[in-house]
Amino acid sequence: MAIDIHPSAKARIIELISKAIPLIDVDHGKYVKRASEGVVFLVMADQALPQRGALHDMLLAYVDDYPLVEFVFDTVAKELQSAQLETEPAQKKLVEIPGYENADEVAARLVGQFEALPNQYRITCPLPNVLWPCLPADKNQWTFETTSSRVVRTSKELSDSLPLAVSDEGKKVQSFGVGLLSALLTGPLTWEENAVHFQIDVEGFIGPYGGSVPDLEARRFIRSVCGLGLALQLFQISSNYPLYPPKHGYFVHRKDSEGNWQVERKLELDDRTSWGLEKLEMATLVNTPEKREYWCPRILEEMAQVIAAGQRAEPIMLASQWYFDSATGSDQLLPFVQAMVVLEILLGDKAASKEIGLNELLRNRCAYLIGSSQEEREDLYKTFADIYDVRSQIVHRGKHRLNAHERSLLNRLRSICRRVIQREVDLLRADKKKDRAEQSAP
C-alpha cells in the first residue's frame, strides 16, 4: 500500500527538505554526514507527517521513528556510493555535487520516492555449512509461512530468481562496498553450491547500512528461528572454537517494477549474531543421515506451525530470540539475565506478579508446566529459588562473576528454558489441532 500524504502536508515536507538539502555535508564527495545542520529541517519534515493513526503506524513499520530523516539520508548515501572518492576538498555541501544543485527538484524527487514505499525485499541468510543437513536432502525448500519465510537450498531456481551477478562497476560498489569483498569480485558472484539459507520477505525501506525496522525484523527472525531450532533440538551448541572471528551476513534483493528480484546489497550481521551462528551445529538427535531423515522433517514442521501462527506465537518467537542470545553468549552474566527473560516472556504476568511476586509466580508456573512428577516439581521449585537469587544479585547488586555452582545453575536455567519453549510449542500445536477439529465439525 503506497503512502498517501495530504497535499498540504506534502508541500510543507518538500519545502522543509529543500531547506535541508543545502545544509547537508558530504565527506570526500561520497559520504553523507548525518550530523549536518540539515537534520533539523528533516526532523521538522517528520513532524509534518501525521503523529498518530494508520499512516503513522505504517511509516513506523516501513522505516523508523523518524521515517523522513532515515529515508533521505540513506537514499542520498546509496546514490553517492558509486561516486568517485575525492581527497580535496575533504568536505563539501550536497548541492555542490552534480545532480543535487537544485534543492527544490531533489526534495520533490525524494518525496516522490518516499510516497512509492513500501519496497518489497527478500532477505537471504546463508547458514554455516555444518547446518546444511537441516534441510532434508530431497527438498530444495521448506516453507515456514506460505508467503514470507522459508529454508531454501541453492538451486537453479534460486539462482535464476535471485541473481547475485552485478555487471555495472558502480552498482557493484553500491551493493558490496569498496572493501575486501568488492575487491575479490573479479567475476560474477554466484550462490554457493548446495548451501542452505534462511529466507524472509519484508516490506518497507532498507538503506545501504541497514538499521531500519524491516532490516531489524529480518535480523530478529534469524535469531528467533535459530533459537527455536535450539529449543526443539534441531541444533545444539558446538564445543569447537573458530580460529578467526566469524563474519556472517545476508543478501538483500528488491523487487523491481516488473516483478523481478534485483540484488541491492549484502549486509553483515552484528558480531554477537555471527558468533552465535558459528557456534551452532546439528544436534545429537539428528547427527546421522538416518536420524535426520526421520527427525528433521518433523522438527521443521513444528517450527513451521509456530511461525505460521503469527501473533499467536509471538511470545514463543520472542522467547526463542532471547534463548538464542543466552545459549550462544560468551559472557556468563548477560546470558543468565537473558535466560531469565525467556521465562518472563512465556510465564510472566504483570498483574499476578504484583500479587505474589515474580519469583514465586515463575517458579510455580515453571514447575507445573514442565515437571512430570511430584519429585521433579519439588526439585524445580527449589532450584528455581537459587536461580532467581543469582538473577537478583546480577540485576540489583551488580554481581561481576559466577562461581562454579552458579555456572551450573546457568546451565540448568538454559535447560529449563529449552523445555519451557518445547512445552509452549506443544500447547500451541494442540490448540491449532483443536481449532481445526472445531472448524471441520458439522
N, C-alpha and C positions, 0 to 999 in steps of 0.2 A: 504494500500500500504506500503510494508516494506521499510525500509531505505536502500538506495544503496549508500554506501560510496566508493569513489575511492580507489583502493588498496593501493596506496602510502600514501594517507591521513589516511587510516585506520591503516597502520603500524606505522605512526607517532603518531597517537592518542593512540594506545596501548603502545607505548614507553613512552609517557608522563604520562599516567595513572599509568604505572608500577613504575614510579618515584614518583608519588603522594602517592601510597599505603603505603610505609614505613613511610611517614610523617604524616599520619592521626592519630590523637589521639582519644582514646576511654576512656570515664569515666566509672569506675566500671564494665568494661568488656562488656558493652552493649549500652552505649550512645555515639553516634558519635559526636565529637566536630567539628562543621563546620568551626570554626576559626583556624583550624590546618594549618601548613605550607604547607601541600599538596595541598591546594586550588589554589596556584599559578600555579602548573603544570596542574590542571584541567582547569583553565581559558585558559592556553596555548593550551590545547587539544581542547577546544571550538573554539579557533582562527584557528585551523587547519581544521575546518569544513568550507564549503562554506559560505561566508558572504553576499551573495545575491543569488537570483534565486529561483527556485521552491523548492529545498531541504531545503534551509534556511528558507523559509516561512513555509514549512511543519513542521520543527523542532520547530519553534516558536509556532505553533498551537498545537503540540503534547506535549510539555514540558514547555519551558520558554525561556527567552532571553539567558540564559546560560544552554542549554539543558544537556550537559555532567556533569557540576557541580551539577545540581539538581538531575540528574538521578543516578550518582554514590553515592552521599551522601545518598539519600533517599533509594536506593536499599540496600546498606550496613546497613542502620539503620533498615530497615524492617527485614533483615536477622538476626540481632542481638537482636531483640525484645524478642525472645524466650530464649535468653541466661540467665544463672544464674547471679544474681546481686553479684558483688564482692566488699567486703569492702576494701580489700588490694590486690594489690596497687590501689590507688584511680584513677590513670591514667596509661594507657599503650598504646603502639603503636598497630595499627591494625594488623601488621604482627606477633605480639606475641600471637594472638588469633588463636586457632586451625582452620584450613581451609583457613587461609589467609597468611600462611607463605611464599608462593611462589608468589611474587608480579606480575611476568610475567603471570602466569596462571590466577590469579584473574583478571588482566587487560583484558586479552583475553576473559575471561568468561563474564565480564561486557559489553564489546563492542559487543559481540555476542547477549546478551540480548537487548542491545540498538538498534541494527540493526533489531531485531524482532518486534520493535514497528510499528504500534500502537497497544496497548491493547484495547480491547472493554470493556467498562464499562456500567453498568446500575445503575443509581443513584435513590434511592427511599427515599423520604422525607415524613415521617408520619405527617399528619396535626393534629392540636389540635381537640379534639372530637367535639367541638362546630361547626366545619366546615364540619364534615362528611356529613351532609344533602345536601351539594352542588352537590353531585353525585346522580342522580335520583335513587330511590330505586330499580327499575327494571334493573339497569345496574351495572355491575362489572367493566366496563372500559369505558372511554370516550376518544377517541383518538384526540389529538391536531394536531399531524402531523403523517402521515402514518407510518413512520419508527422510529421516535425518541422521541416523548413526548406524555404523556397521564395522565389522572387521573384514578387511579385504586383503587378498594376496596379489602380488604383481602378476599381471596377465596382459594379454594383448588388448583386452577390453579396457583395462585400467590405463595402459599406455596410450591408447587411442583417444580416450575421453579426457584424460588429464595429462596433456603433453608437458614435458619439462624443457623441451628444446627452446632456446632463445636465440634467434638469428641476429637481431639487432644488438650491437655492442652497447648502446645506451640503455636499451631495455635490460640487458644482462646486468649492468651495473645497478639499475633500479631494483631488480629482483634479488640479486645475490651480493650486492655491495662491492667494495673495492679491495677487500681483504684477500686472505689466502684462498678461500673457496672460489671467489671470482677468478683469481689468477690461474687456478687449476682447470677452469672450464675452457680448455683449448678446443674441445669437440662438443658435440651435443650431449647434454645431460640426460640420462635415462634412469628409469626406476631400476633398483637392484633386483636381479632375477630371484624369484621365489620369496621375496621379502613379504612380511606381513605387517599391516598397518592398522591403526585405529583411525576411523574417519568420522567426521561430523559435519553437517551442513548448518551454517548460521547465516543470519542476515543482519545488515546494518552497515557499519563502516569500520574497516581495519586499515590503519595507516601504516607507513613504512617501518615503524618501530613497535607496532602492536600497542597494547595498553588500553584499548577501548573495551567497552562492555562485551561485545561479541567475541573479541580475542580472549578476554579473561574467562568467559564462559567456556570456550573451547579448551583452554588450559585446565580449567576446573574439571571438565568432562574427562580429560585424560587421567587426571589423578583419581577421580571417583571410580572410573572403570578399573584402574589398576588396584585400587583399594578393595573394590568388590571382588575382583579376581583373587586377591589375597585371602579375603574372608571366606570365600567359597572353595578355597584350596585348588584353584587353577594355577596360581603362582605361590611362591614362597621366597623368603629372603635368602640369598646366597651368602655363603661364608667367605667367598673369594673377594679380594680387594683389587680394583683396577690399578694398573701401573701408572696410568695417566688420568688426569681429570676428564671425565666423560663430557661430551657435548652432544646433546640430542636436540632436535628441533622438529619443525613441521612445515610442510609446504602449504601455501595459500593460493588457491585458484579462485578466480572471479568469473561469474557467468556474464558473457557479453550480450549485446543486443540481439544476436542471432541464436542465443541459447547454447553457445559453446563455452567450454571452460578454458580460460587463459591463465597461465601461471602469473601470479603477482609477485611473489617473493618467498623466501624461506626465512622463518623467524626461529630464533633459538629459545628453548625452554630455559627457565631460570636454573641456576646451579643446583638448587635443592631438588627440583624435579628430575633433572638429568641424573644426579646421583641416585635418586630413588629408582628410576627406570633401570639403571645399570646394576642395581643390587638384586633385581628380580630374576628368578629362574623358574622353570616348570616345577610344580610341587611334586612331592613324593607320590601323591595319589595318581599322577599322570606322567611318571618318569620313564615309561616304556611304551613302545608302539601299541602293544596290546591294551594297556591301561588307558592310553589316550583315545584309542578307537572307541572304547566304551564310555569313558567319563567326560571327555572334552565336549561332545555334543550336549550332554546333559547339563553340564555347568554353564555352557554358553546359552542354552535355552533358559536356564534360571536367570542369568544376567539379563537376557533379552526381555523377560517378563517384568523384571524390576524397572528397566529403563523405559519400556513401553508404557508403564503405569503413570508416567508423567508426574504431576504434582502430588499424587497419592503416595509415590515412592520417594519424594524429595528428601524426607528425613534420612532414608537409607542411603541415598546418593551422597548427601552432605556428610553423614557419618563415615561413609566409605572414604571420602576425600581426606578427612581428618585421620582416619585409621592408616591410610597410605602414608601420610606425613609422619605419623608416630612410628610406624613399623620400619620406615626407611631412614629415619633421622639418625644422625651420627652423634648428636648430643644425648644426654640422658635426662636432663631436667625438662627441657621443652617437650620431648616425646612423652614424658609422663603426663604433663598437663594436656597435651593433645589427645592422649588416650582417654583421659577423664572427660574431655569434651565430647568424645564419641558417645559415651554413656549418657551424658547430659542431654545430647540431641535426641537420643532414642527413648530414654526413660525418664527424663526430667519433666517436671510440671510446675510452673511458677506458682500457681495457687496452692497446690498440695505441698510444695516445699516450704511455703510460709507457715503452713500448719504444723508440720512435723520435722522440718529441717531437710536440707538437700541430702546430707549424708544418709539419714535414715530412709528417705524416700528411695534413693538409688540402690542401696543395698537390699532393701526389701524387694523391690521390683526385679532386680538382677537375680537374686536368689530364687525367686519363684518362677522367673522366666526360663532360666537355663538349668536349674537344679533338678536332677532326675530322681533324687531320693531325699529323704529327710536328712540323712547324714551329709549329703553333698550340700544341701541348702544351709545347714549349720556351718559347714566349713566355709562356704562362700560368704555367709553373713559375718563370720569372724575375720576372714581375710580382707574383706572389703573395708572393715573398720581400720585396719592397718594401712591399707592403700590410701584411704581418704585422709588419714593423718599425715602421710607423706605429701600428698597433694596440698594440704593446708600449710605445711611448713614451707613448701616452694612458693606458693602464691602469697602468703601473708607474712612470712619471715625472711624471704629471700634466700632460702637454703641453696648452697652453692655446689654441693656434690651429693651423690648417693653412695652409701656403703654397700657391702656385698649383699646384705639381707634386703636392702631397699631395691637393689638392681634385680634381685629375684622377684620382688613384688612387681616391678615394671614388666617383667616377662609374663607374670601371672595376669597382670592387668590387660596386656595385649591379647592374651589367650581368651580372657573374658570378653573383650571387645569383639573378637572374631566370632565367638559363639553367640553373642547377642545379635550381631548382624545376621548371622545364619538363621537364627530363630525368627528375626523380623522378616527375612525373606520368605521363610516357610509360611508365616502367618499371612503375608501379602498374597502369596500364591493360593493359599487356601481360600482367602476372601474372593479372589478373582474366579476361582473354580465355583464357589458358591453363587457368585453373581451370574455366571454363565448358565448354571443349572436353573436358576430362577427365571432367566430370560427365555430359556428353551421350554420351560414348563407350560402346559396348555392353560 
